[in-house]
Amino acid sequence: MIRKKPDEKIYARLFDMFSLNPEECFFVDDTEENIAAGRRCGMDGFDFSMERFGELEQEFKGGCDAFPPDPTAL
C-alpha cells in the first residue's frame, strides 16, 4: 500500500528507518495539513513558502543532521 502525507504512518516509518527522535526533528512543508500531521507525531514544523524563505534560512543556521537519501522510498 502506498502512503503519502499527511498519513502519520509515513512519519513513523521515517523515525524507525533513521532511528530518529521526533522531538529532535524539524518538518518543513507548504501545506498546513501536512505540518499538523507532523506535529501530531511530535515534530516541530514550519509552513514554507518562498515569501518566508528568510525565516526558514534562520531556522537552519545551526545545520541539519540527516536527510533521507531517497524520500520516495518512505
C-alpha positions in Angstrom: 0.0 0.0 0.0 1.4 3.4 -0.9 1.1 6.0 1.8 1.6 9.7 1.4 1.4 12.9 3.5 -0.4 13.6 5.7 -0.7 9.9 6.7 1.1 9.8 10.0 2.4 6.3 9.4 5.0 7.7 6.9 6.5 9.9 9.6 6.7 6.9 12.0 8.4 4.9 9.3 10.9 7.7 8.8 11.7 7.8 12.5 12.2 4.0 12.5 14.3 3.9 9.4 16.7 6.5 10.6 16.5 5.9 14.4 15.2 9.5 14.9 13.5 11.0 17.9 10.5 13.1 16.6 11.2 15.8 19.2 14.6 16.3 17.6 13.2 16.6 14.0 12.1 19.8 12.2 9.5 19.3 9.4 9.1 21.7 6.5 6.2 21.7 4.1 4.0 24.1 2.2 0.7 22.5 3.4 -0.7 23.2 6.8 -2.4 19.8 6.9 0.9 18.0 6.4 2.6 20.1 9.1 -0.2 19.4 11.5 0.3 15.7 11.0 4.0 16.0 11.6 3.3 17.9 14.8 0.9 15.2 16.0 3.8 12.8 15.6 6.0 15.0 17.9 7.9 17.1 15.3 8.2 20.8 15.2 7.0 22.2 11.8 7.4 25.2 9.5 4.9 26.3 7.0 7.2 27.1 4.0 6.5 29.5 1.2 9.0 31.4 -0.9 7.9 34.6 0.8 9.1 33.1 4.1 12.4 31.7 2.8 14.4 34.1 5.0 12.7 32.8 8.1 13.4 29.2 7.1 17.1 30.1 6.5 17.3 31.4 10.0 15.9 28.2 11.4 18.5 26.2 9.7 21.6 28.3 10.6 22.6 25.6 13.0 22.6 22.9 10.4 20.9 19.6 9.9 21.9 16.1 11.0 20.3 14.0 8.3 18.3 13.9 5.1 16.6 10.8 3.7 18.7 9.6 0.7 15.6 8.6 -1.2 12.4 10.2 0.2 10.3 8.3 -2.4 11.2 5.0 -0.6 9.4 6.2 2.5 
